[in-house]
Amino acid sequence: MSRANALSLAAFAGLALVPFAVHNSYYVHMITVVLVFAIVLFGLDLIVGYVGEISLGHFGLFAIGAYTAGLLVVKAGMPLPLALMAAGAVTAVFGACVAFPAVRTSGPYFAMATLAFGTIALVVLNGWADLTEGARGLAAPKPSIAGLELDGSRFYWIVCGVFVAAWLVVGRIVASPYGRAFQALQGSVIAADSVGVSGVGYKILAFTISAAFTGLAGGLYIFSEEYVTPQSFNFEMTVVFLLALIVGGRRSRLGALLGAALAVWLPDLLGDIEAFRFVAIASTLILLGIALWRLVKGGGRRTDWVPALVSLGVTVLSFRLATMTEQRLTIFGLILLGAIVYLPQGIVGSISALIAARRRAGKIAQASPVDRVDLLLPRTIAAGSLALRDVTVRFEGLVAIRGLTMHIERGTVHGLIGPNGAGKSTVINTLTGLYKPDEGIIAVGDTSLTGAHMVDIARLGVARTFQNVQLFGQMTVLQNVLVGRHRSYRSNLLDVMLATARFRRDEVEQTERARQLLGFVGLGEQADRDARSLPYGKQRLLEIARALATEPRILLLDEPAAGLNPLEIADLVEILRKIRASGITMLLTEHHMDVIMALSDRVTVLDFGERIAEGRPGDVVADPRVIEAYLGSAVAA
């Protein structure tokens, strides 16, 4: 058993023993609510921490779960376990219905859409008095199970069991292809679409799973409180959930648990002067320590004295103002602000990031060396040909591509050159579905791509890199490539949640493939680094490795040598030669003519969106029209 699993098992055992160690029923109830809120935060974290969207409507989902379970037990006599499963399922359905329109927006619009749903849910619960009892509230005493009456301790064990199950399931999801897909959406939805991971589809899935956990927690909450009204669930509850997640730490189950504990216990501490004084002083002393450490690390810069003095001042105020309620709220606000400023990843997240950075500093990932890319990409489909016929793309009054006809032969490298603004990137964006052609036909072999979505085009075997690097920067180098391997997994979500042998085999196999691809582009030793920390040239190579991970028939490279130094360009050319030798069809846009000349079988030249020349590289560079429009006499010579 690993050390992490042993610690988790010990912690779960400790949770189960709480009723024996804590004899005050009020404190047992408070710990029960902490575990219920933690389950909500597990689900909310999938949206906030992984997908990167803010949901302000989880209070509505929480209410739906609570009323579903309460009504099924109280009015329909359903057993508690079935009622809890129904609460999760019903809430998941509502979550999917909300997500379907909401995920097509982002940022504040997504947040407002979810807030509108939460508000509507409470209006319906309040107005449908025949079913929900309306403003009178719904009484839901703790039910019995198999004739055994549930008191506070017995119900705590049920909540504890559900919490442990939720902890395990969430941990498996976020460490699986699904969790990587969710996190990729936060990095770049366009890049995710380009490797066949649907941004819309996986946002809906993430929100649906999040809603299921929230509804399950709501079902537990109503029997914990034994009485709720629609007013028990309000916008303030969502704010509390979000703050708890931010302070505890996003993308961390332990952070969610810590945040839930703070959300439940801090309001009580406000009424306990001695407890408040202890927490306020301890918190501000920690902040003071962090400020002083930054002061020393920063070499005594004058600006570093400010947070140190502020933290010291808050500590002194804690002694003087602990008996005054308004000031206590102010101090807690300062503590919360300090935690967000000093620990932007939350308490647990910041500590975990520090530990992970130290581990990565002394760790070098080993990858099996592979020289031939065709050994990594066993083919069931031959390389494809690509054709454009009379393609025109307009942006309002601007014609970016005009009547372009171009045929890329199977297994060849086709160069696409031209001056800035000639339409080269527009061609690649149109071929991959980012732009829709206004006229003309695009086809891979006999399959039309005209008007197809990026995800569908990627699943047909068309992969790409970007002129401006599009990585999943907050993920590791290895995880970036594993997102590219996403469609190669044979296991499904149920396999992931149950940790079946099929999923475990999949994970081992795809991880080894991803490491081999990193070795192929020379990044084998960088596997555990954050992608955003790589030098720019290495980021270019990582994009190529991620594109190759999809096992493409056609690879579109949008200025892969841009920004590279001569040594990096030489390495890039060697890698692209090996890819060409594997038989993958390539379309290469580039300003470095030495790269074009070294790799291309044919070259097409664009100027103002129109083709002005096409042929073998040597013939094209000698064409007077190409010299005049793009190369100039010195380059042509």
N, C-alpha and C positions, 0 to 999 in steps of 0.2 A: 504494500500500500504506500502511495506517495505521501510526502509530508503534508501537502495541502489537503489531501483526502482525510488523513488522520486528524488534522486540526478541525476540519469541517465536521467529522463524525463526533469529535469531542464536544464541539460547540452545540451540535444538535442534541446530544445527550444532556448537556447542561440546560438547554431550553426545556427539555422534557421534565427536568427535576425542579423547575421553578415553583410549582404549587407545594412541593414538600419543603422548600427553603423559605418561601414567602407565605406567611400565614395570614397576612392582611388581605382580605378579599378585594379591597379597592386597588391595591397595587397589582394583584393578579389581573384584574380587569384592565388596568392601564397597559400592562405588558401585552395583553391580548389585542388591544387596539393598536399598539405599536406594530405587531406582526401583521395585522390586517392592512394598515397603511403601507407597510413594506411591500405587500403583494401588489397594491395599487402602483407603487413607485417602480416595481419591476416592470410592469406593463408600460407605464408612462415613459420609462427610460428608453424603451425601444423606439419611441417617436422622438423624444428630445435628445437623448444621448447618441443614438445610432443614426437615425434618419436625418436628424438635425432640424426638425420642425417643432414649433411650439403649439401644443394643444391647450386651449382654454376651456374645453368642453368636457373634460373628464369627470367633473362633478355630476353632469347629466348621466353619463354612463354608470357612474357609481350608484346613483339613485335608481336607475333602471334595474341594475343587478339586485339592489336591496329589496325593492318592491316586488320583483319577480319571485325571489326566494320566499319572501314573507307571505305573499298572497298564495303561493302554491302550498306552503305548509299550513298556514292558518285557515284558508278558505277551501282548499282542495284536499287537505290531509295527506299531501305527498311526503314521503320520507325525506329527511334532511339531506342525505347524500345526493338523491336524485334532484332535489330542489336546487342545490348548489350547482350541479352540472347544468341544469336548465338555465340558471341565472347567467352562467358563463356563456352558454350557447346563444341565448336570446340577446344578450348584450353584444356578442360578437356580430350577430346579424345587423343590429343597429349600427355598430361601428363600421361595418362594410358599407352600409347604405350612406353613412355620413362621408366616409372616405372617398367613395366613388366620384362625387363632384369636387370634394375639397382638395384632393391631391393634384388636381389640374391647376391649382394655384400654389403659391409659396409665400413664405415670410408672413407679414401681417395679414394677408388675405386668407391664408390657411388658418391662422389663429382666430380670425373673426368668424370664419365659417363654422369652426368647432364651437366657438362661444355661442353663436346663434342656435346651434343644435341643443346645447346644454340648457339654454334659456327656454326653448320650446318644450323640452322634455319636462322641466319643472312646471310649466304652465299646464301641460296636459295632466300631469300627476295631481296637480292642485285642483284642476277643474273636473276631473273624472271621478267625482265623489262616490258614485255608485260602486265603483270597483276599488278605488284606493283609499276611501274615507276622506279624501280631500284634506282640507286644513285641519280637520279633527285629528289626523294622524293615524297611523297603523300600529296597533299593539301586536308584538310578535314575541311572546315569551319563549324561552328556550325549550325546544321540543324534546321528546324522548326518542331514543334509538333502541329498537328491539326491546321495548318495555323498560329501558333504563333511563331514569330522569337525569337530565343534564344540569348540573349546578355549574358554578363559575369555573371550578377546577377541571371538571370533565369537558366542558366546552373549550377551555383553554387548550386541552390536549388535541381536540379536533382542529382548532385553528393552527396549532403548532404543526400537526401533520400536514395540513394543506400548505402551510408556509414552506416546510421542507421540500414537499413535492414541487412547489412553484420555484423554489431556489434551484433545484436540480434541472428542471425543464428549461428555465430561462438560461441557465449556464450552458446547457447543451445547444440551445438555439443560437446564442450569440457567438459560440465557438465553431459554428457550422457554416456551410456555404450561405445559408439564409442570413445569418448575422453579418457575414462579410458583405453580402449584397445590400443589406440595410445600410451599413456604414459607408459603402461605396457611393450611395446616393447623396450622402452629405459631402463627399469629395467632389463629385462631378456627375450629374445625371446624364449628360451627353456622353461622357466616357463610358458609363455603365451601359447605356443603350447600345453603344458601339461594340460591346462584347457580348450582346445578347441578353443582358440583365435589364428587364423592363423597369424603367423608373416608376411609371404609373402603377404597374402590377405589383411591384414589391412594396411601394408605399401603402397600397391598399391592404396587402397582406400584413405588413407591420402594424397598421392601425387596427386591423381586425384582431390580431393576436393580443395587442395591447388592451383592446376593449374586453376581450374574454377574461383576462386577468383582473381587470377593473370590476367587471360584473361579478366574478367569483368573490372578490374581496367585499363587494357590496352585500352579497348574500350572507357572508359571515358577519358583517357589521350590524345588520338589522337585529340579529339574534344576540349579539354582544350587548347592544344598547337596549333591546327589548321594546323599544318604542321609537318611531321616527315620524316626522312630518316632512312635506316637501321643503319646508324652510330649513330642515337639517342639512340640506345639500344646497350650497350656494356658490357663487363665484369666489368668495373668500376661501373656500375649501380648495379650489384649484390653485389659487395663489400659494396656499400653504404647501400643497404638493410640490409645486415648482420650486419654491424656496428650499424645501427639504431636500429635493434632488440636487439642486445646485450646491448647497452647502455640504451635503454628505459626499457628493461626488458622482458625476455622470459616468455611464458605462462601467458601473461597479455595483454588484449586488450588496456588498458590505457597505458601500456608501449609501445605497438606498435604505438599508436597515438603520444606519446611524442617523440619516436624515429623518426617517420616520420617528425614531426615538426623540430627536430634538423637537419635532413638530408636536408630539403628544405631551412631552414633559415640560417644555419651556413655559407654556401658559400657566401651569401649576406652580412653577418656580417663581413666577412673578408675584404670587401671593404669599410666598414663604421667604421672609426677609433674610434669614440666615443662609438658606440654600441659595438664594439669589446672590448674596454677597460672595459666597464661595465660588459659584460658577462664574460670576462676572470677573472676579479677581483672577481666577485661574485662566480664563480665556484671554484677558488682556495681558497677563504675564506671558502667555504663549505668543501673542502677537508682538509683545515687546521683544521677546527672544528672537523672533523671526526678523524684526526690524533691525536689531543690533547685529545679527548675523549678516544681513544684507549690507549694513553699514561697514562692517569689517571687510567683507568680500569686495565692496565697491571702492575700497581704498580711502574711506573717510570723506567722500564727496559731500559737499554741503547739503545737497538735496536729499541725501540719505538720512540726515538728522531729523527731518520733518516727521516721517512715520514713527521713528523711535520716540520722539517727544510726545506725539499724539497718543501713542499706546501707553506711555507712562502717565500722561494726564488722565486717560480713561481709568487707569488702575487707581489713581488717587481719588477720582470722583466716586468710584465704587464704594470706598470707605465712607465718604461724606454724605452720599445721596441715596444710600440703600434703603432708607425708610420712606422715601418719597416716590409714589407710584409713577408720576409722569416722568421723573428723571430716570427711573429704572427702565422704562420703555425706551427712552432716548439712548441709554447706555447699551441696551440690547441691540438697538438699531445700529449703533456705532460698531459693536462687535460683529454683527452680521455684515456690515459694509466692509469691515477690515478683513473678514474671512473671504469675501468675494474678491477684494483687491489683491490680497496676498496669496490666496489659494484659488485661482480661477478654475482649477479642475476639481474643486471641492476638497474636503479634508482627506478622504480616503484616496481620491484620484491623484492629489499632489504627492502624497506619500508613496503611492504605487509607482507613479512616474519616476520618482527619484530612485527607487529601488531598481526598477526596470532599466533605467539608464546606466546604473552601475553594473548591472549584470551584463548588459550588452557591450559595455566597454571592455570587458575581459573575455568575451565569447566570440568565437569565429565559427560560423556555421559551415559544415562540411557538405559539399555537393559532389555528386558523381560527375567526373569530367566527361563531357560529351562534345565532340568536334563536329559531327554531322547532324544538321537539324532534322534530316529525314528519319533519323533513328528515333527522334522524339515524337514525330508526327505520323504514326502509322495510318495509312490512308484507306478509307473505304470509298472515297470519291476522288476522282482525278481532278487535277487543276482545271480551272475554268477559263473560258474566254469571256471578254467583256466588250460590249458594243454600244455605242451611242449613235443615234441616227437623227439628224436635224434637231438637236436639243437646243432649246432657247430658255433662258432663265432671266426674268425681269424682277427688279426691285422698284416698284412704283414706276417712275419715268426712266429709270436707268436700266439698260440692257447689259447684264453682266456676261452672258454667253449668248451668241447669236448663231443659230443654225449649225451647231457643231456636230460633225460626223467623225467618228474615230473608232477603230477596231483594234483591240488588244489581243494578240494571238495567245493561245494557251501555252503556258510554260515559258513565256518570254518576259523580258523587262522592257517596259515602254516608258520612255522619258517624256515629260511634259514641261516645257520651258516657256519663258516669256518674261517681259518686264513686269515690275510691280504694278498691280492693278489689271493685269492681263486677263484674270479669271481662272488661274490655276487652282487655287484653293476652293473657288466656287464649284469647279468641276468635281473635285473630290467630295465636297459637302453634298452635291447633288447626287453623286453616285451612291453615297451612303445614307441618303434619305433625310439628311438634315435640312436641305432645301428641296422643294418640289419643282420639277420642270414645268414651265408654262406650255411648252410644245415639245414634241419629239418622243422618242422611245429609247429606253435603256434596258439592256438585257444581259443576263449571265447565261451563256449558252442559249438554250431555248426558253429560259424562264425570264419573264418580264419583271423588271424592278421599278417600272414607272409608277411613281406615287406611293411606293411601299414605305412602311415605317422603318426606322433605323434598326429596331430589334429584329424585324423579319428579315431585313437584308443581312444582318450579322449572322442570323441562323442559317442563311443560305450559303455561308462560307466566305463573306466579304469582310475583311478586317482592315483597320486603319490606324494610323498615328495622326497626330495633330500638329499644325504649324506652331501653335502655342501649346506647350506641353500640358496635357490633361491627365494628371495622376490623382490617385486617392491619397492625398498627402498625409492625412492623419493615420493612415494604415502603414504597416510595414511593407518592405520591398516584397517579401514572400507573399503576403496577403494580397498585394496588387496582382500578382501573377495568378494566384488562386482564384481571384474573381474572374480572370480570363478562362480558367478551367471550369467555371460554374456549370456550364451545360454538359460537361463530361461526367458529372455525378449521376449515378443510377439510383441512388437512395432518395427518399422523399422526406417530407416534414415529419411524418410519423416515425420513420426510421431514426431521424435525428432525436426526437423527443424520448424515444425508447432506447437509444444508443444501441441499435441492433448491430449484428456482426456485419451486415451488408454496408452500413454506414461506416463502420470502423475500417473495413477494407478499402472503401472508397477514399476515405481521408488519407490513409497511408499511401495509396497508389497515386492520388492526385498531388499530394505534397511532394512526393519523390519526383514526379514529372515537373512540377513547378521549380524545384531546386535544380533539376537538370537544365531547364531553360535558362535559369539565372546563370548557371555555369557556362552555357553556350555563349551568352553575351558578356561574360566576364564579371558578373555580379554575384557569384556564388558566396563570397565572403561577406556580402552586404545584406544577406537575407533578412536579418532581424533589425535592421535600421529603419527608422521612419523614412518613407519615400521622400518627404519634403526636405530631409537633411542631406540628400545626395547632391553632389555637384551637378551642375546643369547638364554636362555631357553624359553623365551616368543616368540622369533622368530620361534622356532621349533613348538610351539603350533599354531602360526598363519599359518604356512604352512599346518598343519593338518586341520584347519578351512577352509582354501582356497580350499583344496582338497575336503572336505566334501560339500562345496558349489556347486560343480558340480553334486551332487546327484549320486555318483558312485555306480556301481554294484560291483566293485572290487577295493580295496584300497591297493596300494603298498607302504610300508613304508621302506625307506632306512636309517637304523640306526638312528631312531628318538631319542634315548636316548644318542647319542654321545655328550659328553661335558656337560651333565647335572649333577647336584649334587644329592645326595640321595633323598632329599625332592622333587625335581623336577621330578625325576624318578618315585617316588611313585604317584605323581599327574598324570604323563603321563600314567602309568599303569591303573589307575582308569578310565581315559578318554577312553583308548583303550578297556577296558572291556565294557564300555557303548556302544561303537561303535560295538563291537562284538555282544552284546545283540540285536542290531537292525537288525542283519542278514546280514550285509555287509561282503563279503568275503575279507580276508586280507592275504597278503604275507608280512612277517616281517623279515627283515635282521637285525641282532643285535649282538654285542659283549657282551652285558650284559646278561649273562646266566640266571640271576634271572628274567629278563623280558621275555625271551624266555620260561622258565619253567612255569611262571605264566599265560601266554596267549595262548601258542601254543597247537593245537590239534595234529598236526604232525610236524616233523622236518626233513629237508633234510640237509645233511652235504656235503659241497664241499671242495675239496683239489686239487689245480692246475687245476681248471676248470672241474673236474670230480666228479660225485656223489660217495661218499664212504660209505654212510649210509643213511637210511631213516626209520622212524617209530615214535612211541610215544616218547615224550620227555624223560621219564625215561629209556626207552630201549636204546635210542640213546646215552645218556651220559655214559652208561655202556659199550658201544661197544669199544673193545680194539683198533680198528683202529681210532676211533674218539679221544680216549684218547691220542694215540700216535701222531696224526696229529695236534690236536687243543687244547684239554682241559688240558692235563697234569693230573697226578695222584691226585694232591691236589684239583683241581677244580672238578674232577669227584667224589672224596670222599665227 
